[in-house]
């Protein structure tokens, strides 16, 4: 399988490579448009801040390329958020693949919810081949201050001060808000399922 990881200025790339290594899969880290178009699958990782990530994509022309990809694409964390229309983080226009918005957690004072959400939380309402063999309420690892609002493309839900989209799918684009590469056996299963799509 020809697997590509999008190279841009927002990387949890190393930890994704380690996770794929555990699964016995090699990947090419690239920002070359031809290599990305020709890959069988594309992983679009991300940590950090939405605006600087989008600036990096625009510098490389990847903001135009990524929405045109036709093979399965998996956005992880900020990579998932950038699939949306807009993020409240630095008031950033994103790739516009999913017509919904990313918002800042604003838990009520005294509610006990801290921002960012850091740690393990469960996913439920699973409804995609991405979650084949994953049990409802399995735990995955999150680190984020911004969340994707509930939307028609939601394929997994997480609760943290409110229900939000833990994962999404629109056409060939998949996204997980959690770090699949750091989510132990559940994360490995989800990555395996993506590679099997």
WORA-V433611 format. One record per residue. N is the residue number from 1. RES is the residue in one letter. SS is DSSP state (helix for helix, strand for strand, loop for the rest). PSI is psi in radians with two decimals (999 if undefined). OMEGA is omega in whole degrees, -180 to 180 (* if undefined). Layout:
BEGIN
n=<N	N>
res=<RES	RES>
ss=<SS	SS>
psi=<PSI	PSI>
omega=<OMEGA	OMEGA>
END
This chain:
BEGIN
n=<1	2	3	4	5	6	7	8	9	10	11	12	13	14	15	16	17	18	19	20	21	22	23	24	25	26	27	28	29	30	31	32	33	34	35	36	37	38	39	40	41	42	43	44	45	46	47	48	49	50	51	52	53	54	55	56	57	58	59	60	61	62	63	64	65	66	67	68	69	70	71	72	73	74	75	76	77	78	79	80	81	82	83	84	85	86	87	88	89	90	91	92	93	94	95	96	97	98	99	100	101	102	103	104	105	106	107	108	109	110	111	112	113	114	115	116	117	118	119	120	121	122	123	124	125	126	127	128	129	130	131	132	133	134	135	136	137	138	139	140	141	142	143	144	145	146	147	148	149	150	151	152	153	154	155	156	157	158	159	160	161	162	163	164	165	166	167	168	169	170	171	172	173	174	175	176	177	178	179	180	181	182	183	184	185	186	187	188	189	190	191	192	193	194	195	196	197>
res=<X	X	X	X	X	X	X	X	X	X	X	X	X	X	X	X	X	X	X	X	X	X	X	X	X	X	X	X	X	X	X	X	X	X	X	X	X	X	X	X	X	X	X	X	X	X	X	X	X	X	X	X	X	X	X	X	X	X	X	X	X	X	X	X	X	X	X	X	X	X	X	X	X	X	X	X	X	X	X	X	X	X	X	X	X	X	X	X	X	X	X	X	X	X	X	X	X	X	X	X	X	X	X	X	X	X	X	X	X	X	X	X	X	X	X	X	X	X	X	X	X	X	X	X	X	X	X	X	X	X	X	X	X	X	X	X	X	X	X	X	X	X	X	X	X	X	X	X	X	X	X	X	X	X	X	X	X	X	X	X	X	X	X	X	X	X	X	X	X	X	X	X	X	X	X	X	X	X	X	X	X	X	X	X	X	X	X	X	X	X	X	X	X	X	X	X	X>
ss=<loop	loop	strand	strand	strand	strand	loop	loop	loop	loop	loop	loop	helix	helix	helix	helix	helix	helix	helix	helix	helix	helix	loop	loop	loop	loop	loop	strand	strand	strand	loop	loop	helix	helix	helix	helix	helix	helix	loop	loop	strand	strand	strand	strand	loop	loop	loop	loop	loop	helix	helix	helix	helix	helix	helix	helix	helix	helix	helix	helix	loop	helix	helix	helix	helix	helix	helix	helix	loop	loop	loop	strand	strand	strand	strand	strand	loop	helix	helix	helix	helix	loop	loop	strand	strand	strand	strand	loop	helix	helix	helix	strand	strand	loop	loop	loop	loop	strand	strand	strand	strand	strand	strand	strand	loop	loop	loop	loop	loop	loop	loop	loop	loop	loop	loop	loop	strand	strand	strand	strand	strand	strand	strand	strand	loop	loop	loop	loop	helix	helix	helix	loop	loop	loop	loop	loop	loop	strand	strand	strand	strand	strand	strand	strand	loop	strand	strand	strand	loop	loop	loop	loop	loop	strand	strand	strand	strand	strand	strand	loop	loop	loop	strand	strand	strand	strand	strand	strand	strand	strand	loop	loop	strand	strand	strand	strand	loop	loop	loop	helix	helix	helix	loop	helix	helix	helix	helix	helix	helix	helix	helix	helix	helix	helix	helix	helix	loop>
psi=<2.43	1.78	2.23	2.50	2.23	2.18	2.03	3.13	1.09	1.09	2.19	0.63	-0.73	-0.76	-0.53	-0.74	-0.73	-0.74	-0.72	-0.65	-0.73	-0.57	0.01	0.50	2.35	2.62	2.66	2.23	2.05	2.64	0.27	2.09	-0.70	-0.78	-0.70	-0.71	-0.63	-0.20	2.58	-0.64	2.64	2.29	2.30	1.51	3.13	2.34	2.79	-2.51	2.42	-0.80	-0.80	-0.58	-0.80	-0.68	-0.74	-0.75	-0.72	-0.70	-0.61	-0.02	0.16	-0.31	-0.47	-0.70	-0.85	-0.80	-0.29	-0.16	2.52	-0.21	2.94	2.29	2.30	1.97	2.36	2.23	-2.03	-0.55	-0.64	-0.81	-0.59	-0.25	-0.31	3.08	-0.75	2.51	2.43	-0.31	1.97	0.44	1.04	2.22	2.26	-2.66	-0.34	0.32	-0.68	2.02	1.21	-3.14	2.74	2.29	2.78	2.35	2.27	1.20	2.63	2.45	2.38	0.03	-0.28	-0.08	2.14	2.61	2.20	2.82	2.10	2.15	-2.91	2.43	2.83	2.79	2.53	3.03	0.65	2.25	1.11	2.65	-0.34	-0.45	0.36	2.23	0.06	2.22	2.58	2.49	0.43	2.64	2.43	2.91	2.20	2.53	1.77	2.63	-0.30	2.61	2.69	2.23	2.73	2.44	2.93	-0.22	0.19	2.23	0.01	2.50	2.51	2.58	2.23	1.68	-0.29	2.81	2.43	3.01	1.90	-0.44	2.68	2.76	2.24	2.01	-2.16	0.07	2.18	2.61	2.46	2.26	-0.55	2.89	1.62	-0.62	-0.19	0.25	0.56	-2.51	-0.63	-0.79	-0.71	-0.69	-0.73	-0.75	-0.76	-0.78	-0.69	-0.78	-0.42	-0.10	999>
omega=<179	-175	180	172	-178	180	175	-171	178	-164	153	-171	-176	-179	175	178	178	-180	179	177	177	-180	179	-176	175	179	175	176	-171	169	-179	-176	-179	180	-180	179	-173	-179	176	179	179	173	-175	-175	174	165	179	-164	-170	-174	-179	176	179	178	180	178	-178	179	-176	-177	-177	177	177	-176	-170	179	-179	-177	-176	178	177	179	179	174	-180	177	179	176	174	-176	-179	175	-175	-177	-171	173	175	180	-177	177	-168	169	-175	-172	174	180	178	-175	177	-169	177	-172	177	170	176	-178	179	177	179	-178	-179	178	179	177	6	167	178	175	-173	176	-175	176	-180	-176	-174	-176	178	172	177	-176	177	178	177	-178	171	179	169	-178	178	-171	-177	165	180	177	-177	-176	174	180	175	-174	-176	-177	-179	179	173	-177	171	176	169	-172	173	177	178	-177	175	177	-178	171	172	-176	-178	-178	178	175	174	179	-179	176	180	-176	179	-173	173	-173	180	179	178	179	-179	176	177	-180	178	-178	-180	-177	*>
END
